[in-house]
Amino acid sequence: MKKNFKTILLIGAIVVAIVVSCDKDTESRAKKASKEACECMKKNTQKYCEDELNKKYFITQTFIDEFNKVNDCGIKLYKKN
């Protein structure tokens, strides 16, 4: 019984570590994407820049939230329904 409990705790710790790692990775990707989007909008259309973001990045709600938090050139992402 103790062995099963330890296994469950180990699996839980691994899951938590993966989630934390993914959140930090999403944050850094969103920061990079924000800078790229600002540069893109200086030279291209909004549609082109949206297409480029969608090609390069897996867009999740967390990504959108992080992108909007760090963006400093007036671009806001919204989830399409």
N, C-alpha and C positions, 0 to 999 in steps of 0.2 A: 504494500500500500504506500509506504514512504517513497519507494522508487518511482511509482506512478506520479505521485505528487511532485517530486523533484523534476520529473520529465515535463510535466505540465508547466511548472514554473519556468523551466528553461525555454520551452517553446514560447511562452508569453513574453519573456525577456527578449527573445530574438525578434518577435513581431514588433515590439515597441521600438527596438533599435532600427528596424527597417523603416518604420513609419517616420521616426525622427529624421533619419537619413534622407528619406524621400522629400520631406518638407524642406530641408535645407537645400537640397538639390533644386527643388521647384523654385525656391526663393532666388537662388543664383541664376537660374535660367530666365526667370522673369526679369531680373535686373538687366541681363544681357539683351533680352528681347526688347526691353524698353528703350535702351540706347540705340539698338538697330532700327527700331520703328521711328524714332525721332530723326535719325539720319535719312531713312528712306523717304519720309514725308517731305524732306527738303527738296527732293529731286523727282519724286514720282507721285502718282495718284493714290488716293486712299485705297481704292480697290486693289491696286497692284501690291501695296504694302500689306494689306489684309491677307492677300493670297500668299505672300512670302512668309508671313508669320505662321499661317496654317500649314504650310509645307514644312517649315523648320521645327515647329514646336508642337508637342502634344498639349492642347489647351484644356485645362481643367478649371473648375471654379477656384481652386487654390491658386493656380497660375494667374488667373484673371485678377484675383484680389491682390496678389503680390505685385503684379504689373502695375495696376492702378495706384497702389500705395507708393511706388518708387518713381513713376513716370513724372517728369518735370517739364514736358513740352506740350501738355494739353491733350494728349491722346488718352482716351478711356476705352477699355474693352468691356463688352457686354456679352452675355451668353445669349445666343439666338435660340428661340423656342421652336 
